[in-house]
Amino acid sequence: MALIVQKYGGTSVGTVERIHRVAERVERAQKDGHQVVVVLSAMSGETDRMLKLAHEVTGAPDERELDMLLSTGERVTIALLAMELRGRGVNARSFTGRQVGIHTDSAHTKARISRVTADRIKEALSAGVIPVVAGFQGINASSDVTTLGRGGSDLTAVALAAALKADRCIIYTDVDGVYTADPNIVPAARRLDKISYEEMLEMASLGAKVLQSRSVEFAAKFSVPVEVNSSFKEGKGTLVTREDADMEGVMVSGVTGDRNQAKITIVGVPDRPGIAARVFGAVAHANIVVDMIIQNVSQASMTDISFTVPKADLRNAVDLVQRLSEEIGARSVAVTESIAKVSLIGVGMRSHSGVAAKMFEVLSREGVNIMMISTSEIKISCVIEEKYLELAMRTLHTAFGLDRVSAPALG
């Protein structure tokens, strides 16, 4: 008998009919002899609806109150599924993040998990009860409700799987696995049978919407085997696991695109020690994640510093940077929103040379200008004009032989 954590996303519980289907799957797993813990998101569109309401009330909603509001979406779905299961004669009980002991810091709207006790889940499982847990939420040291950021239900599921030492964590979503690219943009994209934690982490952080990046980070840290599968059809999904020798044989595993970035440039920054630390220290203190950073060559003791932030944080970041620019004596602050990031990911890059050169050549042939570049051992990212993103993704996908009918590599 295996202990399985099943997580269902917003589209999987988006209607009462779909909640019936989830109940059937949960009941079947129990009848197969497994212990099951279920984690649910809010119904699809519900979080956006509540965000819209909050911004209709005030232009800048208080983040503590925003968490209180947003946490209600998951309470609806867990109660409905528990009712459905009990109506089928299956002993189930719903629990909030607080009730199952998901403790976080106090960074409202994007809190980080500090510890998970899961005592009530263990008690429920011992009594033959299926726990149905609200994803996306926890509680801080002041007993205030916190939320874990977009896709936070993935993190809830993985964290519970780690705390319970579960045999598997299955993320049920509206796609049947992890693909070499977004199939809506690249029709020739292929589903991967398995992918390493490192590759999945890069893909998630670079725009792939299958898993929340922090959930992958948590899974890697605690060696939680994660399977991504479809809620709507049977079949094999994608296993996210530790790297093996076969994975290194493939030069590039995937192509991602991210429109959720904006570029901020501080123009005319005095070029002296401590300035960059002051700027990015303040940005970090505001819990704003910076991705790429570029500093131009100094001229006349002045330089320009450019960096990218998520568009959701742009307003706060610009307000902060404008204040800082005045304090440090910079000339101005410029913002560019119509950008996108295209990236190549693959653990095989460690043992294959020339990936960056080939990427730049392919983009050049298509007339795509590169504004910023960032690299790691297994990733190369380029910031380009947003209008070229889909072209860049399709062209790179073909160039690196990732199409379903394998295309010859360019150059």
Secondary structure, DSSP 8 states (H G I E B T S, - for coil): --EEEEEE-TTTTSSHHHHHHHHHHHHHHHHTT-EEEEEE---TTHHHHHHHHHHHH-SS--HHHHHHHHTHHHHHHHHHHHHHHHHTT--EEEE-TTTTTEEE-S-TTS--EEEE--HHHHHHHHTT-EEEEE-SEEE-TTS-EEE--TTHHHHHHHHHHHHHT-SEEEEEESSSS-BSS-TTT-TT--B-SEEEHHHHHHHHHTT--SS-HHHHHHHHHHT--EEEEESSS-S--EEEE---HHHHT-S--EEEEE--EEEEEEEEEE--TTHHHHHHHHHHHTT-----EEE---BTTEEEEEEEEEGGGHHHHHHHHHHHHHHHT-SEEEEE-SEEEEEEE-GGGGT---HHHHHHHHHHHTT----EEEEETTEEEEEEEGGGHHHHHHHHHHHTT-SSS------
